[in-house]
Amino acid sequence: MKEKFSDSLKSIYDNGIQWVKLEIEYAKLTVAEKITVLLTTLIFGAVCMLLGMVILILLAFSLVDVLQTFLSPALAFLCGAGILVVLILILFLLRRPLLENPISRLISKLILDVKPRDNHEQK
């Protein structure tokens, strides 16, 4: 009886150690997945922002070229710069709904979203 009890205690202990190791491994994989999603999103956003800046510069020069037909070159460049300043001001005023809220939603969704691992936990 005593041997069965000690064998069963050792089995429970071994299963507990194995379970803790599996939980740690699962946590590592979950963290790696979330960091990958976050970095991918940040890199994609940076590339889109860089391309958007190039497009904005090209559009600004096109606008200046069109304005030069009606205005002097210096005044056309001044109008183009003024339009860019207005766009930056609008972006600054709308920074919370356009930048802060989506970024905070993404990070909180990544960190706080816990998915069930198997069918038993879903019930």
PEHURA-V161877 format. One record per pair of residues at least 24 apart in sequence whose C-alpha atoms are under 6 Angstrom apart, sorted by the first residue. I is the first residue (numbers start at 1). J is the second residue. D is the distance in whole Angstrom. If there is no record, write none. Layout:
i->I j->J d->D
i->I j->J d->D
This chain:
none
